């Protein structure tokens, strides 16, 4: 992969981040606006997939992938990252409630959290690619980790707060003001600089996203070991996460079958990674189909379940 491809994609990512900042200016995001931008982010990702199909030789002249293989790998990786990132939305909700983040400050908090996550994930992808290139056995470690994570997801979820590690570190090395100061991360009081609670919220969001990436980065390496495709899938999945949060924040608790769906996906991807260089290797196109069927089925089943619960409640009230 040419360095210029990464430089160009990095510039493109910066432009997309600036676009996201522009469309969330003012801090007031309606569900309708968030829904429209969720569709726009998906459309941009699909347009990028089309560009891979037609210009893959330009992106990566020496790649062993054909244009069709690269496009399928990107779409599968994007759908996988998008599916796994939905779980982040639960965590965002907990963080905002735990730190009492005002509604008009949430878009900016998510923005900086996502930017931090993009930078940290880029480092993790580079490290993961090097490990897989130099130590083939790491592939099976990743596979076992994904299967173990999927099995853990089948167990009942325990109620717990967000880890205070970022907050403890920040409070240890810096002063933190008592209240939010708008979007500011730093304020000057009595001649000294103080961090605001917004800085803590952003640090917690970024850290939690990286913890989720410990699952999703190995998972996408089961789909493709082309670092550029892994990076691109992560970028597009994260960029649309903010808008998706504001669409789903009022009904996130109604996706009752999301956890079992994610558990199945993690176990399936772990098995795929373990079989990647055997006679039983699962084609990427099959993985894409499985992901689509599982997530659509989970959404439909959740809708049906909630509808039945509502009908039963109405009958009891009569």
C-alpha positions in Angstrom: 0.0 0.0 0.0 1.4 3.4 -1.0 2.1 5.9 1.8 0.3 8.5 -0.4 -2.9 6.4 -0.1 -2.8 6.7 3.7 -2.0 10.4 3.5 -4.8 11.0 1.1 -7.2 8.9 3.2 -6.0 10.8 6.3 -6.8 14.1 4.7 -10.2 12.8 3.6 -10.9 11.7 7.2 -10.1 15.2 8.5 -12.5 16.7 6.0 -15.2 14.3 7.1 -14.6 15.2 10.7 -14.9 18.9 9.8 -18.2 18.1 8.1 -19.4 16.4 11.2 -18.4 19.4 13.3 -20.3 21.7 10.9 -23.5 19.6 10.9 -23.7 19.5 14.7 -22.9 23.2 15.3 -25.1 24.7 17.9 -25.4 21.5 19.9 -29.1 21.0 19.2 -29.6 17.7 17.2 -33.1 16.6 16.6 -33.9 12.9 15.9 -35.0 13.8 12.4 -31.6 15.5 11.7 -29.7 12.7 13.2 -31.6 10.2 11.2 -30.9 12.1 7.9 -27.2 12.3 8.8 -27.1 8.6 9.7 -28.2 7.8 6.2 -25.7 10.3 4.7 -22.8 8.6 6.6 -23.9 5.2 5.4 -24.2 6.6 1.8 -20.6 8.0 2.0 -19.3 4.6 3.2 -21.1 2.9 0.3 -19.7 5.5 -2.1 -16.2 4.7 -0.8 -16.9 1.0 -1.4 -17.8 1.9 -5.0 -14.5 3.8 -5.4 -12.6 0.8 -4.1 -14.2 -1.4 -6.8 -13.2 1.0 -9.6 -9.9 2.4 -8.3 -8.4 -0.4 -6.2 -5.4 -0.5 -8.5 -4.8 3.1 -7.7 -5.3 2.6 -3.9 -3.1 -0.4 -3.8 -1.2 -1.3 -7.0 0.6 -4.3 -5.4 -2.2 -5.8 -3.5 -3.0 -9.5 -3.8 -6.7 -8.6 -3.5 -8.8 -8.1 -6.6 -11.1 -5.1 -6.7 -14.1 -7.3 -6.0 -12.3 -9.0 -3.1 -11.3 -5.7 -1.6 -14.8 -4.2 -2.0 -16.4 -7.3 -0.3 -13.9 -7.2 2.5 -14.4 -3.5 3.1 -18.2 -3.9 3.2 -18.1 -6.9 5.5 -15.6 -5.1 7.8 -17.7 -2.0 7.8 -20.9 -3.9 8.6 -19.1 -5.8 11.3 -17.6 -2.7 12.9 -21.0 -0.9 12.7 -22.8 -3.8 14.3 -20.2 -4.1 17.2 -20.2 -0.3 17.7 -23.9 -0.3 18.4 -23.0 -1.7 21.8 -21.0 1.5 22.4 -24.3 3.4 22.4 -25.3 1.8 25.7 -22.0 3.0 27.3 -22.4 6.5 25.9 -25.8 6.7 27.6 -24.4 5.5 31.0 -21.5 8.0 30.7 -23.7 11.0 30.1 -26.0 10.1 32.9 -23.1 9.4 35.3 -21.4 12.7 34.7 -24.7 14.7 34.2 -23.6 16.0 30.8 -26.0 18.7 29.5 -27.9 17.7 26.3 -26.3 20.6 24.3 -22.8 19.5 25.2 -23.2 15.8 24.3 -22.5 16.2 20.5 -19.2 17.9 21.2 -18.2 15.3 23.9 -18.9 12.5 21.4 -17.0 14.3 18.7 -13.8 14.6 20.7 -14.3 11.1 22.1 -14.6 9.7 18.6 -11.5 11.6 17.4 -9.5 10.2 20.2 -10.8 6.7 19.5 -9.8 7.1 15.8 -6.2 8.0 16.7 -5.9 5.2 19.2 -7.6 2.6 16.9 -5.1 3.6 14.1 -2.3 2.7 16.4 -3.9 -0.6 17.4 -4.5 -1.5 13.7 -0.8 -0.8 12.9 0.3 -2.9 15.8 -2.2 -5.7 15.0 -1.1 -5.8 11.4 2.6 -6.1 12.4 1.8 -8.9 14.9 -0.1 -10.9 12.3 2.7 -10.4 9.7 5.5 -11.4 12.0 3.8 -13.9 14.4 1.2 -16.1 12.6 0.2 -17.8 15.9 -1.4 -14.4 17.0 -4.2 -15.2 14.6 -5.3 -18.1 16.8 -4.9 -16.1 19.9 -7.3 -13.5 18.4 -9.7 -16.2 17.4 -9.8 -17.7 20.9 -10.3 -14.3 22.4 -13.3 -13.5 20.1 -14.9 -16.8 20.9 -14.4 -16.3 24.6 -15.8 -12.8 24.3 -18.9 -14.1 22.5 -19.5 -16.8 25.2 -19.2 -14.1 27.9 -21.9 -12.1 26.0 -24.3 -15.0 26.4 -24.1 -14.6 30.1 -26.5 -12.2 32.0 -25.2 -8.7 32.0 -24.1 -7.3 35.3 -25.0 -3.7 36.3 -21.9 -1.7 36.7 -20.6 1.8 36.4 -18.0 3.1 34.0 -14.4 2.5 35.1 -13.1 5.7 36.8 -9.5 5.1 35.6 -9.3 8.1 33.2 -10.9 10.3 35.9 -8.5 9.1 38.6 -5.5 9.8 36.3 -6.7 13.2 35.3 -7.5 14.2 38.9 -4.1 13.0 40.0 -2.1 15.1 37.6 -4.4 18.1 37.1 -7.0 20.2 38.8 -10.6 19.7 37.7 -13.3 22.3 38.0 -16.6 21.6 39.7 -19.0 22.4 36.8 -19.1 22.3 33.0 -17.8 25.5 31.2 -19.6 25.1 27.9 -17.4 23.2 25.4 -14.2 24.2 27.1 -11.7 21.5 28.1 -9.5 24.0 30.1 -10.3 27.1 32.0 -8.1 29.6 33.8 -9.0 30.3 37.4 -6.9 32.5 39.7 -4.0 32.4 37.3 -4.0 28.5 37.1 -5.3 26.2 34.5 -8.1 23.7 35.4 -9.5 20.8 33.5 -13.3 20.8 33.1 -15.6 17.8 33.6 -15.9 17.8 29.8 -12.3 16.7 29.6 -13.0 13.7 31.9 -16.1 12.7 29.9 -14.1 12.8 26.6 -11.3 10.7 28.2 -13.8 8.1 29.5 -15.5 7.9 26.1 -12.2 7.4 24.2 -11.0 4.8 26.8 -14.3 2.8 26.6 -14.2 2.8 22.8 -10.7 1.5 22.9 -11.8 -1.3 25.2 -14.5 -2.2 22.7 -11.8 -2.1 20.0 -10.0 -4.9 21.8 -12.9 -7.0 20.5 -13.6 -5.4 17.1 -10.1 -5.0 15.8 -9.3 -8.7 16.1 -12.7 -9.4 14.6 -12.1 -7.4 11.5 -8.7 -9.0 11.0 -10.7 -12.2 10.5 -12.3 -10.5 7.5 -9.2 -9.0 6.0 -5.6 -8.5 6.9 -5.2 -5.6 4.6 -4.5 -2.7 7.1 -5.9 0.0 4.8 -9.3 -1.8 4.6 -9.3 -2.4 8.3 -8.6 1.3 9.0 -11.2 2.5 6.4 -13.9 0.3 7.9 -13.2 1.6 11.4 -13.2 5.2 10.3 -16.6 5.0 8.5 -18.1 3.0 11.4 -17.0 5.6 14.0 -17.9 8.7 12.0 -21.5 7.7 11.8 -21.7 6.7 15.4 -22.6 10.1 16.8 -25.6 10.6 14.6 -26.7 7.0 15.3 -26.6 7.7 19.0 -29.0 10.6 18.8 -31.4 8.5 16.6 -31.4 5.6 19.0 -30.8 7.2 22.5 -34.5 7.2 23.2 -35.1 3.5 22.3 -31.7 1.8 22.8 -33.1 -0.2 25.7 -35.7 -1.7 23.4 -33.1 -3.7 21.4 -33.6 -6.7 23.7 -32.0 -9.2 21.3 -28.9 -7.1 20.5 -26.7 -8.8 23.0 -27.4 -12.4 21.8 -26.9 -11.2 18.2 -23.5 -9.7 19.1 -22.6 -12.9 21.0 -23.3 -15.0 17.9 -21.4 -12.6 15.7 -18.3 -12.7 17.9 -18.3 -16.5 18.1 -18.9 -16.8 14.3 -16.1 -14.4 13.5 -13.8 -16.2 16.0 -14.4 -19.5 14.2 -13.9 -17.8 10.8 -10.5 -16.5 12.0 -9.5 -19.9 13.3 -10.3 -21.5 9.9 -8.9 -18.7 7.7 -6.0 -20.8 6.3 -7.6 -24.2 6.2 -9.7 -26.1 3.7 -12.8 -25.1 5.7 -12.1 -21.3 5.4 -15.4 -19.3 5.3 -15.6 -16.9 2.3 -16.0 -13.2 3.1 -19.2 -13.0 1.1 -20.7 -15.7 3.4 -19.6 -13.7 6.4 -21.3 -10.6 5.0 -24.5 -12.5 4.5 -24.4 -13.9 8.0 -23.9 -10.5 9.5 -26.8 -9.0 7.6 -29.2 -11.8 8.5 -28.2 -11.9 12.2 -28.5 -8.1 12.7 -31.8 -7.8 10.7 -33.3 -10.8 12.5 -32.3 -9.3 15.9 -33.9 -5.9 15.1 -37.1 -7.6 13.8 -37.3 -10.0 16.8 -36.8 -7.0 19.2 -39.6 -5.1 17.5 -42.0 -8.1 17.7 -41.0 -8.7 21.4 -41.6 -5.1 22.4 -45.0 -5.1 20.5 -46.1 -8.2 22.3 -45.1 -6.7 25.7 -47.0 -3.5 24.9 -50.1 -5.6 23.9 -49.9 -7.6 27.2 -49.6 -4.4 29.2 -52.6 -2.9 27.5 -54.7 -6.1 28.2 -53.7 -6.0 31.9 -54.8 -2.4 32.2 -58.3 -3.2 30.8 
